[in-house]
Amino acid sequence: MIDFVAFDLETTGIMPLEDGIVEIGAVKFIDGLPQKDFCMLVNPGMEIPIEAYKVHGISNEEVKDKPPIADIMAPFTEYCGELPLVAHNAKFDFKFLEAAVKRDKCKAPTGQVLDTYGLAKKVFPGMLNYRLETLTKFFEFPNTVFHRASEDAEYCGKVFLRILETLEKNDISTEVPSLVQLGEMREMRFPQIAPAGEQLGLF
C-alpha cells in the first residue's frame, strides 16, 4: 500500500485567480495509518464573504494576523516530501495552490496529485453521489465536522485507503500511474519554480 498525503483547502470562493485560501490542512498516511497532521489558517489578502463563512465558519478576525499562503508553502512542501498527494475533487484544490505558486513563485510539493472523487466513481459505481460526506457515511467512518481542512483531509485519506484496498483485492494495480489512468485524470503536478538566482545562474 502506497504512502501519501491527503490535503484539503478552505477558500473565500471558487475562482482560483480571484479568491484566496483561508485554511490548508493535510494528513500524512504511512503504512495505512494517519500521522501528525499539518493544519494552518491563512490570511487570504481579502475579506471572507459571508457565503464562504457560512460554509467553513472561518472569520476575518481569525485570519487577519495569519501568514499568507506564500509563507506557508515551504513548510507544507517539506511536510509532503516527495509523496503523492490526494484530494477530493482534486482539481479545485490543485488550481488554488497552482495559482499561488505561480503568483508568489514559492515552493510546492513534487508529488502527483490524485483525485478520490474520480477514483471512487470508478471503484464504487452506482452510488447516488460521490460527495465526501456521502462516502464517509457509506463506509461508516465516525465523523465530527465537514468543511474544515484538516478533518476533510483525513476523511479523504480514509476514503483513498478503501479505494486502494478494493483495488488490491481485485488484483488491480495501485501504482500511481495506474491510478491516474483509472481515474481518467490528467497529470496534476505543481510547477517547480527555482529562486531567481538559480534561474539566471548568477551565483
N, C-alpha and C positions, 0 to 999 in steps of 0.2 A: 504494500500500500504506500502510495507516494506521500511525502510530507508536503505541506502547502501553507499558505497564509490566506485566510478568509478576511475580506475587508468590506467596509461599508462607509458611505458618506451621508451626512445630512447637509442640506443646502438652503439657500434663500429662494430657490426657484428651480426651473427645469432647463434653463438656457445656459450651457457651459461658458459661452463667450460673454454673457451679460450678468449672470448670477454668480454668487460666491459660495464657498464651502464654510459651514459653521461647526462641523464636527467630523473627525476622522477616527474610525475605530477598526481595529484588526485583532485577529486571534490566530496565533500560530498553532498548527496541528502537527505534532511529531509522533510517529508510530500510532496514529489514530486517536491521540489524546490531546485536548486543548492545553496550551501552555499559558504563561502570563500574557495578558493582553496589552495592546497599545491603544490608548484612547486619549484624545486631546480635543478640547474645544478650540475653535479657530475664529479669529477676527476676519470677517468676510470683506471688510472695507466698505460696507454699505449697510443700510438699515435692513433688518429682517422683516419682511412683510407679514402682516397678521395671518395671511393664509398659510404661510410656511410655519409660523409659530404654532398654529393650530395642529399641524402635523407632528412636529417633533418636540414642541414645548421648550425650545431654547430661545431665551430672550436676548434682546440687545444688551441689557445690563450684564448678562453672564459672559458675553464675548468681548465687551468693549476693551478690556485690558489683556486679552489673549493675543498670542503671536499670530501673524499672518501665515497662510499656507506655505509661503516661500521658506519660512524659518523652520517649518515642521517637516518638510520633505526629506531633509538629510537624516534626521533620526528615524523617520519612517522607513527610508531606504535601507538604513543599517539594520533595522528590525527585520525587514523582509529577507535580506540577503539575496541569494540567487533562486529562492524558491518560487514555484508558480504561485500566482495569485488567483483567488476565486471570489466572485461577487455574484449577487442575484440580480439579473437584468444588468449584466456587467457593462454593457455599452454606456449606460448612463454614468456610472462612477468613473469609468475609464476616460470618457470625454472631459469630465470636470478636471481630473488630475492631469490629463494630457494638456489641457488649456493652460493650467497653472504652470506646468513645466516649461512650455513654450514661451509663455508670457514673462516668467520670472527667471528663466534659464537656470533652474535649480535641479538638484539631483532627483533621480527617480529609480524605482526598482527595475531590475532587468528581466524578471521572470515573465513568462507568458501569462496573460490574463484569461481565465476560463469563466464560463457563464453557467451557473447552476439552473437558471431558468430554461435555457435551451436544452441542456442535458436532461433535465427532469422530464421535459416533454417527450424526449426520445425514449428514455428508460422506463418511465411510468405513464404510458399513453392512456387516454380515456378519462382523465380527471376533469372535473368541472372547470377548474382554472389552476394556474401554477404560481399564484402569489405565495410569498414566503410564509405568510400566516397559514394558508391552506395546507402547504406541505408540512409545516410544523404540527398541525393538528392531525394530519394523515398519519404521520409517524409517531404520534402520541408523545412528542417531546414535552416535558414540563416547560411551561413558558410563563414569563412575567410581563414584559412590555415589548412593544414593537416601535419602530421608528426612533430608536436611539442607536447610534452607530455600533457600539461595542456589542450590544445584545443581538442586533440583527446580524452582525458578522459571525457571532458564534452559532446562531441558528443556521446561517448559510453554510458554515463549515460542517455542521452535523448532517445537513441535507446532502452535501457533497460526499461525505463518508458513506451514506446509504447508497448513493449512486455508484460509488466505487465498489462497494460490497456486492451490489446486484450484478454489476458487470463481471466481477471476478467469478461469481457463482455460475455465470453463463459462459465462462471462458472467453470473455471479450477483453481485449487489451485495455489497460488503464494507463498506458504511456501517454504523455501529454499530447504528442502529435495525433494519436488516435482519438483522444477526447476532443480535440479541435475539430477533427473531421466528423466525428459522431454528432457533435452539437451544431454542425454546419456554421461554424464561426469563422470569421476572418481572423488572421493573425492580429492579436492585440498586444503590442509591446510599447512601453513608454519610450519616447525619444530620449536618447542619451546625449546630453549637451555638455561638452567639455568646457572648463573655465576658459576665459578669453585668452589667457597666456598660452594655454595648450593649443588652442585653435590656431593662433598666429605663429606659434613656435618661437616666441621671442625670448623666453627664459628657459 
